[in-house]
Amino acid sequence: MLKLKKNALGTYQQKLALIPQDEIEGFFNQSRKWNLAPALSNGGSVIFPHTLMRTCGDQIAAAVLGCLDSGAPRVIALGVLHPLERQFMIDARQKSYRGEDVSGEPSWGIFGPLFPESQIWKIEYSLQNFEFLWNYEIQKRKIKNPPELILAYPCLANREPWKLPGMDQLKSYLPNSLIVSTTDFCHLGRAYETDRIL
């Protein structure tokens, strides 16, 4: 069973406001070794991990700078919708792994602030660090009209993503948009109480 331990989640959700400003600036300084704006401007996308800010802050900062430096009017950030300890979501994932129909599951679809079907995304944290660094850099640059940021959390998308509820709405945001995404490269180990890669 996929289960993220409470202490692992608590470690992840450290108080971002407590990270010193010089450390945040350090993330951005380190990130400048990657210039992602040209790739994004030419139809590419960026995928970054979501883990502790101190582990991958420079990679997330590089995605933020790439988006802002590209001059695009809109950025779509695709997150991950973790089940955490919500049993109905864990059960739905297990059904999906077994190849069963999940189209009736409440966690099947695309969720987020602009997607009205459900609020299950509200305790999600996979884009938390990106959004924090995004807002930090916008304030630092004093950008009065920043690009529109659309946060979207697809869930149970591993077999037929084109059928997800909310997909048509997500597609409507694509013109003039950049796409960045976060991913879990591996769900494995003590934090997840499993020896399976999920």
Solvent accessible surface area in square Angstrom, and as a share of the most:
residue,aa,sasa,rsa
1,M,140,0.62
2,L,4,0.02
3,K,78,0.33
4,L,17,0.08
5,K,68,0.29
6,K,152,0.65
7,N,111,0.57
8,A,28,0.22
9,L,34,0.17
10,G,48,0.46
11,T,79,0.46
12,Y,25,0.10
13,Q,71,0.32
14,Q,46,0.20
15,K,143,0.61
16,L,22,0.11
17,A,95,0.73
18,L,139,0.69
19,I,8,0.04
20,P,63,0.40
21,Q,121,0.54
22,D,110,0.57
23,E,47,0.21
24,I,8,0.04
25,E,39,0.17
26,G,18,0.18
27,F,14,0.06
28,F,0,0.00
29,N,93,0.47
30,Q,96,0.43
31,S,0,0.00
32,R,125,0.46
33,K,135,0.57
34,W,98,0.34
35,N,110,0.56
36,L,43,0.21
37,A,12,0.10
38,P,68,0.43
39,A,52,0.40
40,L,2,0.01
41,S,66,0.42
42,N,129,0.66
43,G,74,0.72
44,G,32,0.31
45,S,69,0.45
46,V,16,0.09
47,I,108,0.55
48,F,3,0.01
49,P,23,0.14
50,H,13,0.06
51,T,49,0.28
52,L,50,0.25
53,M,2,0.01
54,R,132,0.48
55,T,91,0.53
56,C,1,0.01
57,G,1,0.01
58,D,20,0.10
59,Q,71,0.32
60,I,1,0.00
61,A,0,0.00
62,A,3,0.02
63,A,0,0.00
64,V,0,0.00
65,L,13,0.06
66,G,2,0.02
67,C,0,0.00
68,L,16,0.08
69,D,78,0.41
70,S,28,0.18
71,G,63,0.60
72,A,14,0.11
73,P,83,0.52
74,R,57,0.21
75,V,0,0.00
76,I,1,0.01
77,A,0,0.00
78,L,40,0.20
79,G,7,0.07
80,V,29,0.17
81,L,2,0.01
82,H,4,0.02
83,P,4,0.02
84,L,14,0.07
85,E,76,0.34
86,R,44,0.16
87,Q,86,0.38
88,F,79,0.33
89,M,2,0.01
90,I,3,0.02
91,D,68,0.35
92,A,0,0.00
93,R,34,0.12
94,Q,39,0.17
95,K,55,0.23
96,S,6,0.04
97,Y,83,0.32
98,R,149,0.54
99,G,50,0.48
100,E,69,0.31
101,D,103,0.53
102,V,10,0.06
103,S,56,0.36
104,G,75,0.72
105,E,35,0.16
106,P,84,0.53
107,S,1,0.00
108,W,50,0.18
109,G,1,0.01
110,I,5,0.02
111,F,6,0.03
112,G,1,0.01
113,P,69,0.43
114,L,81,0.40
115,F,4,0.02
116,P,100,0.63
117,E,139,0.62
118,S,27,0.17
119,Q,101,0.45
120,I,30,0.15
121,W,40,0.14
122,K,127,0.54
123,I,93,0.47
124,E,21,0.09
125,Y,8,0.03
126,S,2,0.01
127,L,2,0.01
128,Q,67,0.30
129,N,6,0.03
130,F,1,0.00
131,E,64,0.29
132,F,51,0.21
133,L,0,0.00
134,W,8,0.03
135,N,68,0.35
136,Y,38,0.15
137,E,5,0.02
138,I,20,0.10
139,Q,135,0.60
140,K,97,0.41
141,R,89,0.33
142,K,164,0.70
143,I,52,0.26
144,K,187,0.79
145,N,139,0.71
146,P,56,0.35
147,P,22,0.14
148,E,77,0.34
149,L,39,0.20
150,I,0,0.00
151,L,16,0.08
152,A,0,0.00
153,Y,10,0.04
154,P,33,0.21
155,C,7,0.04
156,L,21,0.11
157,A,29,0.23
158,N,103,0.53
159,R,102,0.37
160,E,75,0.34
161,P,51,0.32
162,W,156,0.55
163,K,108,0.46
164,L,5,0.03
165,P,54,0.34
166,G,24,0.23
167,M,33,0.15
168,D,115,0.60
169,Q,53,0.24
170,L,17,0.08
171,K,102,0.43
172,S,73,0.47
173,Y,37,0.14
174,L,77,0.38
175,P,82,0.52
176,N,116,0.60
177,S,25,0.16
178,L,16,0.08
179,I,56,0.28
180,V,0,0.00
181,S,24,0.16
182,T,5,0.03
183,T,41,0.24
184,D,43,0.22
185,F,146,0.61
186,C,63,0.38
187,H,8,0.03
188,L,79,0.39
189,G,29,0.28
190,R,209,0.76
191,A,36,0.28
192,Y,33,0.12
193,E,90,0.41
194,T,28,0.16
195,D,131,0.68
196,R,125,0.46
197,I,120,0.61
198,L,47,0.23
